[in-house]
């Protein structure tokens, strides 16, 4: 799989003594609530603690490894089948993506494949019959 998971650079993270990762996410308060946040001294960030599996995955989302590579590492480290690791990873990324903590970029090899497919497709389109 040619997509590369990347962390949101706004999200800070730290690793504790046990090796587990905590994500520090800046709070996104609405304009009206900002005054209340200051007056009531509410936190301007929230912390999400990842378990061992989540921490393992988070550290591998370095912008270099593809989904497939992270999935292979996960399967090897935690004794999962390929299907189990891909399903677990997809759900983890779905949840973090929905919360804006991470996203994906397309690997260069995938970009090249897409460009090649588009180029081949252009040739087919130009052979269409007139009148369509």
N, C-alpha and C positions, 0 to 999 in steps of 0.2 A: 504494500500500500504506500503510495507515494506522497501522502500528506504528512507534513511535519508539525507536530504539536508545539506551540510556543506559549510561554507564560506572558500574562499581561504585565508590562513593566511597571505599572502603578502598584501592583501587588508586591509588597515586601514579604520576605519569608526568613525564618530562622530555624535552625536544627537544634534540638535539645540534646542532653547527654545520652538519651536512649536511642537517638538517631531518628526520632520522629519530628516531622516538620509542622510548624505553625505558620499559617498565612495571615498576614496583617493587611486588611483591606480598608482603605479610607472610606468613611461613611459618606454617602451621597444624599445629604439632606436637601430637601426642597427649600427654596428661598425663604418661605414663610417660617419654616422650622428652624432655620439657622439662628434666629434671635433666641428662640426658646432653648436651643442647644447651649448657647453661650450663657444664658441666664440660669438655666438649671444645671449647668456643668455636666452635660451628658457627654459620653465618649464620642470622639470624632473618628473613631475607627473600630473595626470589629476583628476578632481573632477567630480563625477556624483551625482547629487542630486535626491533622490528618493521622490516620492509623499507619501501621507499618507498610501496608500495601500502597496506600495513597502517597506516603512519603517516598517510597521507592520509585514510584512512577513520576512524581513531581520533580525529583532530582534529574530524571532522564529527559525531561521536556526542556532541553537546552537549545532548541532551534537547530540542532544538527541531526538528531535521530528521527527517523520516520516512524509513523504509527506501527509499521510492521516490525521494526527493530525494537521498539519499546515493548511491543507485544511478545516478541521472542524472549527478551530479557525477563519479563514478568513471568512467563511460563516456566522458564528455567529456574528462576529464583524461588518460586512458590509451588513448584511441582504441579502446574496446571497443563491441561491440553491446550493446543493452539486455539481451538474454538472457545474454551473457557476464558483464556486470557484476552482474546479479541472482544468477547462479549463484555467482560468486566471493564476493560479499557474503554470501550465505546461508551458505556454507561457513565463511567467516571468523567470522561471528557464532555459528555452531554451535560452533566450536572454543572461542572465547572464552567463550561462555555455559556450555559444559560445564565449563570451568575456573573459573567464577564471577567472571569479569572484567567481564562486562556482562550486561544483560538488556534487556527491552522493556517499554514502557508503551503503552497504547492511546491514540491521538490522540483529542481531543475530538470531532472529526467522526465518527470510527468509533464512539465511545460513543453519539453521537446516533443514528446509523444502527441500531445494535444495539437501542437503546431503542425506536425507531420500529418495528422489525421485531417486537419482543416485543409491543408494543401492538397491532399488526395481527394477530399470532398469537393474542392473547387473544380477539379477536372471533370468529375461526374456531373456537376451542375451545368457546366458549359455544354454538355452533350445533349441537353434536353431538346425535345422536339419543339418546333415553333408552334404557337397557338395555345400553349399551356399557361 
